[in-house]
């Protein structure tokens, strides 16, 4: 009886250890979260570049339109 109990406990403990090891190995090896984080960083960087580019482009276009307006406004009207 003692030998059966001892064997049962050893097998159960070994099985539990094996299952815990498999779960931890799968958890450490899982890169799903890392991939999602990388995509998040890429999206944030792309958004930042678009926002900065739109700001610079808007400023340059505004400057050019003001220059054209000033030039057109300084031309005397033809009679």
PyMOL commands that set and color helices and strands:
alter all, ss='L'
color gray80, all
select helices_A, chain A and resi 2-29+32-74
alter helices_A, ss='H'
color red, helices_A
deselect
rebuild
show_as cartoon
